[in-house]
Amino acid sequence: MKQTADMLTLTPQELDERFAYSGNDLGATFSETAIHVRLWAPTAERVVIRLYKTLRARKVEEVEMVAGERGTYVVELDRATYEGYFYTFQASINGQKVEAVDPYAKAVGTNGKRGALIDPTSVTPERWIEERPLFHSSQDAVVYELHVRDATSHPASGVVARGTFAGLTEAGTRTPNGGLTGLDYLADLGVTHVQLLPIYDFGSVNETAPNDPDNYNWGYDPVNYFAPEGSYSSNPDDPRTRILELKQLVQALHDRGIRVIMDV
């Protein structure tokens, strides 16, 4: 409690001088043999990482995190043992325990309630080219704003996986009258960029019922900024699936010469 009380007496400049953290390793980072987890929580007196072997496991393993530099807490886990586990943090602040998802989680389970210890760089499509399509001048940009679900949700779209990342990768889709839809429609427009309305994990759509027509939102209520939205995935329970299918969508657009902008 004293640590939190002491912080209340500091000026914003003093807080920055003591606690501003500029490292690039917040959240879970992966080496060949270890998973390094760092949380910035300068008001906490104690932090534990709570580890769950499966998405809905009730049995939890708690590992104490060690106070690190500039208000952070760190822990190192064996990668062979814990890769694929789900996790949350539990911080003790002013004598109260608060459990929360890692704000830097890059992989999450259903509805973003738990992070997942998955290295996103290990989840890639069979075809994955990191270079973007050539583009020479911002003055030549033709940007098309697009909502992932709306783009292919209509029953007449001819798309099989309607309303999802995967649905937007389908080629050759047509309306009953032969009109272009989905990916082919975007390519035919001649746009240079597609700006995707929020594709990070947002809170207003229940991922366990993605096909409910009343279960809809544009997505401007972020829960996990660094993890893809599960209702656009074919399997919201599987953190790898949402990463893989988003990457497949980006690659499909790049293959048509279209760059991708993420709306935040």
Summary of the structure (lengths in Angstrom):
residues: 264
radius of gyration: 21.2
end to end distance: 35.9
largest distance: 70.6
contacts: 778
relative contact order: 0.13
helix: 27%
strand: 27%
